[in-house]
C-alpha cells in the first residue's frame, strides 16, 4: 500500500480505542464468564455511553468473585474511566452511589442476628452488612495495577467539579472513609528529602510546593542541600516515588519575622549544631485526592522527634505560616475600605485568627485550624513578611508564628476543643484587645 495513503489514514482516538477494547472484553471468553454471574451490558441507546459502561464494570466487579479476574476488570474499568471526558466522569459520579446503596435488607437481618446473639461472629456480620457497596467497589478497584494512585486521582476529579450534590457527597464520604484507613500514619514511611534524593521525587517537590513556589533547580538546591535546612515527606508503599505531604524546615537562631531571609539563595548558612530554633516554613499537601485525610499532624510530631534526636540543643519548634483567608475576611469586615497598616493590620490579623469562626464553629483560617488543632500556640503576627504576589493577595503580606511547646500541646488542644479558646501569647492577646477596643467589640476568645 502507498505510504502516503497510510500516513493520511486517521488514527482512532484513545477513547475510541478503549471503547473498542471494552467491546472486545465483553465479546470474548471473559465476557461470557461475566454473563454467568449475572452481568450483561444493557442494550439501547445508553449502552454506548461511557458512564453506563463504567456502571456495568462496577456491577461486574461487585458480583464477580474470581480473585484472578478482579485485577483485569479493575484495570479495564480504569482504562475506560481515564479515557472518558470530564462530563462523562461527573455523570458516573452522580449515578454510582445511587446504583450501589447500602443493603438495607442485609443490615436489618444482621441487626436481628446481633440482637439474638451478641458474639464476634454476628458483630462481624453486622459490620460487613453495614459497609457501603461503594466502599467495597473502591477496595476492589485497588486491585488494578497502580490502583491506589488511580483512585486518588479519581477522588481528585470528584472534588474538582465544584460543590458536591447529595450523591457525590455520599461517594466522597466513602472515599474518605476508605482512604483514612489506607493512609493511617502507621502505614506511611517518613523520609528525608535532600539534594541526593532521586530527580523524579525532587521534580515532584518543585511541582507540589504550595506555599512558597520553587522557581528553579537552584532555588530547590538552596532549600534541600545546606546543612541548616531539612525537608521531610510521608510516602505510601504503593506510591514510593510520590510524596503525600512534605514539610520544609529551617534551623535558625530565633523566630523569623519574614520569609525572605528563609528562602534567600544568598543567605549565610549556619552550623545546625548551634541552632536553637527549628522553623517549619512550608507544609504542602501533594495529593488533592487525599484532602481531609489527617496525616499532616503526624508529620509535624514525627519530624519534631527526629530533630530532637539529631539536634538535642534545639529549644523551640515553631512555624512561619501564611494566613490565606485573612484578606478575604478583612474585605468582608470592612467593605470598600483599604487595608490598614502596621500595628492596626497586625491587630486585625490577630483578631481574625483568634476569634474568626466558620459556619460549623471551627477556627476560620485553614492554616490556623491545622496548627491550633495540633496544640500549637499562636505566638506572633508580622506585617510585611511576605511580599510575593500570592502573599499580598491572600494576606496583605502578613505571616505568623505558631509555637509547638511540647509541654503545653495537650492543654492547648483541650482549651480549643472544650472551651473554644485559641492558645496565644501575651503579645497576641494585646493585639486582639486593641483591635477589639478600636471596633468597640467584646473581648476575644483566647487562652
C-alpha positions in Angstrom: 0.0 0.0 0.0 1.1 3.5 -0.8 2.9 5.1 2.2 1.1 8.4 1.6 -2.2 6.6 1.9 -1.1 5.1 5.2 0.1 8.5 6.5 -3.2 10.1 5.7 -5.4 7.4 7.3 -6.8 8.8 10.5 -5.8 7.1 13.7 -8.5 6.2 16.2 -8.7 8.4 19.3 -7.8 7.0 22.7 -11.5 7.0 23.7 -12.4 5.0 20.6 -9.6 2.5 21.2 -10.7 2.0 24.8 -14.3 1.6 23.8 -13.3 -0.9 21.2 -11.3 -2.8 23.9 -14.3 -2.8 26.1 -16.4 -4.4 23.4 -13.7 -7.0 22.8 -13.6 -7.9 26.5 -17.4 -8.4 26.6 -17.4 -10.5 23.4 -14.5 -12.7 24.4 -14.4 -15.7 26.8 -14.0 -13.3 29.7 -17.3 -11.6 28.8 -19.1 -15.0 28.8 -17.8 -15.6 32.3 -19.3 -12.3 33.4 -22.6 -13.4 32.0 -22.6 -16.5 34.1 -22.6 -14.4 37.3 -25.5 -12.2 36.0 -23.5 -9.4 34.4 -24.6 -8.4 30.9 -24.4 -4.9 29.5 -27.8 -3.3 28.9 -28.9 -2.6 25.4 -30.5 0.5 24.0 -29.1 3.9 23.1 -27.4 4.3 26.5 -25.3 1.2 26.1 -22.6 3.1 24.2 -22.3 5.9 26.8 -19.1 5.7 28.9 -21.0 6.4 32.2 -23.2 3.4 31.6 -20.2 1.3 30.6 -18.5 2.3 33.8 -21.6 1.4 35.9 -21.6 -2.0 34.1 -18.0 -2.6 35.0 -18.7 -1.6 38.6 -21.6 -4.1 38.7 -19.4 -6.9 37.4 -16.7 -6.1 40.0 -19.2 -6.3 42.8 -20.8 -9.5 41.6 -17.8 -11.4 40.3 -16.0 -13.5 43.0 -13.0 -14.7 41.0 -9.9 -13.1 42.5 -7.8 -13.8 39.5 -10.1 -11.8 37.2 -10.5 -8.9 39.7 -7.4 -7.1 38.6 -8.3 -7.4 35.0 -11.8 -6.0 35.5 -10.5 -3.2 37.7 -7.8 -2.3 35.1 -10.3 -2.3 32.3 -12.5 0.0 34.4 -9.7 2.5 34.9 -8.7 2.4 31.2 -12.3 3.3 30.3 -12.6 5.9 33.1 -9.3 7.6 32.2 -10.4 7.8 28.5 -13.7 9.4 29.5 -14.4 13.1 29.3 -14.9 15.3 32.4 -18.7 15.4 31.7 -18.8 11.6 31.5 -16.9 11.2 34.7 -19.3 13.6 36.5 -22.3 11.7 35.2 -20.7 8.5 36.6 -20.1 10.1 40.0 -23.7 11.3 40.1 -25.1 7.8 39.4 -22.8 5.3 41.0 -23.8 6.0 44.7 -27.5 5.6 43.9 -26.9 2.4 42.0 -24.9 0.9 44.8 -26.5 2.0 48.1 -26.2 0.2 51.4 -28.1 -3.1 51.5 -31.0 -2.3 53.9 -32.3 -5.8 54.0 -28.9 -7.3 54.8 -28.4 -4.7 57.6 -31.8 -5.4 59.1 -31.1 -9.2 59.1 -27.7 -8.7 60.6 -29.2 -6.5 63.4 -31.7 -9.2 64.2 -29.0 -11.8 64.4 -26.9 -9.4 66.7 -29.9 -8.9 69.0 -30.2 -12.7 69.3 -26.6 -13.4 69.9 -24.0 -10.8 70.9 -20.9 -12.6 69.8 -18.0 -11.9 67.5 -19.5 -13.7 64.5 -22.7 -11.6 64.5 -20.7 -8.4 65.2 -18.5 -9.0 62.1 -21.6 -9.9 60.0 -23.2 -6.6 61.1 -20.1 -4.7 60.2 -19.9 -6.3 56.7 -23.6 -5.7 56.1 -23.4 -2.1 57.0 -20.4 -1.4 54.7 -21.4 0.8 51.7 -21.2 -1.1 48.4 -19.3 1.9 47.0 -16.7 1.3 49.7 -16.4 -2.3 48.6 -16.1 -1.1 45.0 -13.3 1.3 45.9 -11.4 -1.6 47.6 -11.9 -3.8 44.5 -10.7 -1.1 42.2 -7.5 -1.0 44.2 -6.7 -4.4 42.7 -5.8 -2.8 39.4 -2.1 -2.1 38.6 -1.4 1.4 40.1 -4.9 1.2 41.7 -4.1 3.3 44.7 -2.7 6.2 42.7 -5.6 6.0 40.2 -8.2 6.0 42.9 -6.6 9.1 44.4 -6.9 10.8 41.0 -10.5 9.7 40.8 -11.3 11.4 44.0 -9.4 14.5 42.9 -11.7 14.5 39.8 -14.7 14.2 42.1 -13.6 17.2 44.2 -12.6 19.3 41.3 -16.2 19.5 40.0 -17.3 22.3 42.4 -19.9 22.0 45.1 -20.9 18.3 45.6 -24.5 17.2 45.3 -26.0 14.8 47.7 -25.0 11.7 45.8 -21.5 13.0 45.1 -21.0 14.0 48.8 -22.0 10.4 49.8 -19.5 9.0 47.4 -16.8 11.4 48.7 -17.6 10.2 52.3 -17.0 6.6 51.1 -13.6 7.6 49.6 -12.6 9.5 52.7 -13.6 6.6 55.0 -11.5 4.1 52.9 -8.6 6.4 52.5 -8.4 7.2 56.2 -7.7 3.6 56.8 -5.3 3.1 54.0 -3.3 6.3 54.8 -3.1 5.8 58.5 0.2 7.3 59.6 1.3 3.9 60.9 1.4 2.6 57.3 3.4 5.6 56.0 7.1 6.0 55.6 8.8 9.2 56.8 11.8 10.0 54.6 14.2 12.9 54.4 14.4 14.6 51.1 17.8 16.2 50.2 19.9 17.0 47.2 20.8 13.4 46.8 17.2 12.3 46.5 16.1 10.9 43.1 15.4 13.5 40.4 11.8 12.2 40.0 11.0 13.0 43.7 12.7 16.4 43.5 10.7 17.3 40.4 7.5 16.5 42.3 8.6 18.7 45.3 9.0 21.6 42.8 5.6 20.9 41.3 3.8 20.3 44.6 5.2 23.2 46.6 2.0 25.1 47.5 3.2 27.8 50.0 6.4 29.4 48.6 6.8 28.4 45.0 10.2 27.0 43.9 11.3 28.9 40.9 14.3 26.8 39.7 16.6 23.9 40.5 19.0 26.4 42.1 16.1 27.5 44.3 15.3 23.9 45.3 19.0 23.2 46.0 19.1 26.2 48.3 16.3 24.6 50.3 17.4 21.0 50.2 21.2 20.9 50.3 22.5 23.3 53.0 23.4 21.9 56.4 20.8 24.1 58.2 17.9 23.0 56.0 15.7 19.9 56.2 12.8 18.5 54.2 10.8 15.5 55.2 7.9 13.7 53.5 5.4 10.9 54.0 5.3 8.2 51.4 2.9 5.3 50.9 4.2 1.9 50.0 2.1 1.9 46.8 3.4 5.3 45.8 7.1 5.0 46.8 8.2 7.8 44.4 5.4 10.3 45.0 5.2 12.2 48.3 1.8 12.6 50.0 2.8 15.6 52.1 6.1 17.3 52.9 7.5 19.9 55.3 10.4 22.2 54.8 12.4 23.2 57.9 14.9 26.0 58.6 17.3 25.8 61.5 17.8 29.3 62.9 18.9 31.3 66.0 15.5 32.9 66.6 11.9 33.2 65.5 11.9 34.6 61.9 9.6 37.6 61.1 9.7 37.3 57.3 10.0 34.6 54.7 12.6 36.5 52.6 15.6 35.6 54.8 14.5 32.0 55.0 14.3 31.2 51.2 17.0 33.7 50.1 19.5 31.7 48.0 22.4 34.0 49.0 21.9 33.8 52.8 24.6 32.7 55.1 24.5 29.0 56.2 24.7 28.4 60.0 26.1 25.4 61.8 23.0 23.3 62.7 24.6 22.3 66.0 24.4 25.9 67.1 20.8 26.5 66.1 18.2 26.9 68.8 15.0 27.0 66.6 13.5 24.6 64.1 11.2 26.6 61.9 8.5 24.8 59.8 8.1 27.3 57.0 6.2 25.3 54.3 3.9 22.4 54.6 2.5 21.2 51.3 -0.2 18.5 50.7 0.7 16.9 47.4 -2.4 14.9 46.5 -5.7 16.7 46.0 -7.4 13.3 46.2 -6.3 12.9 49.8 -7.8 16.2 51.0 -9.2 15.8 54.5 -7.1 12.7 55.4 -5.5 13.6 58.7 -1.8 12.7 58.4 -0.4 16.2 58.5 -0.4 16.4 62.3 1.5 13.1 62.5 4.1 14.5 60.1 4.9 17.5 62.4 5.1 15.4 65.5 7.4 12.8 63.9 9.7 15.4 62.4 10.0 17.1 65.9 11.1 13.8 67.3 13.6 13.2 64.6 15.1 16.7 65.0 15.2 16.4 68.8 17.2 13.1 68.4 19.6 14.6 65.9 20.0 18.1 67.5 19.2 17.9 71.2 20.1 21.5 71.8 17.0 22.7 69.9 14.8 24.6 72.3 12.0 25.9 70.1 9.9 24.3 67.4 7.8 26.8 65.5 6.4 27.8 62.2 6.4 30.8 59.9 3.0 30.4 58.4 0.8 32.2 55.8 -2.7 33.5 56.7 -4.5 32.5 53.5 -8.0 33.6 54.4 -7.2 37.0 56.0 -7.6 39.4 53.0 -10.9 37.9 52.1 -12.2 38.1 55.7 -10.9 41.7 56.2 -12.6 42.8 53.0 -15.9 41.4 54.3 -15.4 43.1 57.7 -14.6 46.5 56.1 -16.3 46.6 52.7 -15.0 49.2 50.4 -12.1 50.2 52.8 -8.4 49.8 52.1 -6.4 47.5 54.4 -4.9 49.2 57.5 -1.1 49.3 58.0 1.4 48.5 60.7 0.0 47.5 64.2 -3.6 48.1 63.0 -3.1 45.4 60.3 -1.4 43.1 62.8 -4.3 43.6 65.2 -6.9 42.7 62.6 -4.9 39.6 61.6 -4.7 38.6 65.3 -8.4 39.2 65.7 -9.2 37.1 62.6 -7.0 34.2 63.8 -8.2 34.1 67.4 -11.9 34.9 67.1 -12.7 34.0 63.5 -15.1 31.0 63.3 -16.6 29.1 60.4 -20.3 28.4 60.0 -19.7 25.0 61.7 -18.0 26.7 64.6 -14.3 25.7 63.8 -11.4 28.1 63.5 -11.9 30.0 60.3 -8.4 30.2 58.8 -7.3 26.8 57.4 -3.7 27.1 58.4 -4.6 28.3 61.9 -7.1 25.4 62.2 -4.4 23.0 61.4 -1.8 24.2 63.8 -4.1 25.2 66.7 -5.8 21.9 66.2 -2.4 20.2 66.7 -2.0 22.0 70.0 0.3 24.8 68.9 0.2 28.4 70.3 -0.2 31.5 68.2 2.9 33.4 69.1 3.4 36.4 66.9 2.0 38.3 63.9 4.3 40.1 61.4 3.3 42.7 58.8 5.3 43.0 55.6 6.5 39.4 56.0 5.6 38.0 52.5 6.0 40.3 49.5 5.1 37.7 46.9 2.1 38.2 44.8 0.3 35.4 46.5 1.2 36.7 49.9 -0.1 40.2 49.2 -3.3 38.8 47.6 -4.2 36.4 50.4 -3.0 38.1 53.5 -1.7 41.7 52.7 1.8 40.3 53.3 1.0 39.1 56.9 2.7 35.9 58.3 2.5 34.4 61.8 4.5 32.1 64.1 2.9 29.2 65.8 5.0 27.6 68.6 4.8 23.9 69.4 5.5 24.0 73.2 5.8 20.2 73.8 4.7 20.6 77.4 1.6 22.5 76.6 0.2 20.8 73.5 -2.4 18.7 75.3 -3.6 21.6 77.4 -3.8 23.9 74.4 -5.8 21.3 72.4 -8.2 20.8 75.4 -8.8 24.6 75.7 -9.6 24.8 72.0 -11.9 21.7 71.7 -13.7 22.1 75.1 -13.7 25.9 75.7 -13.3 27.2 72.1 -10.3 29.2 73.3 -7.3 29.6 70.9 -4.0 29.4 72.7 -2.0 32.6 72.1 0.8 34.6 73.6 0.5 37.8 75.7 1.5 39.8 72.6 -1.3 38.3 70.6 -3.8 38.9 73.4 -2.7 42.6 73.5 -3.1 43.0 69.7 -6.6 41.4 69.7 -7.6 43.6 72.7 -6.5 46.8 70.9 -8.3 45.7 67.7 -11.5 44.9 69.7 -11.4 48.3 71.5 -10.9 50.1 68.2 -14.1 48.5 67.0 -15.9 48.6 70.3 -16.4 44.9 70.4 -16.3 42.2 73.1 -13.1 40.6 74.4 -11.6 37.8 72.3 -11.7 34.0 72.9 -8.1 33.4 73.9 -6.4 31.3 76.4 
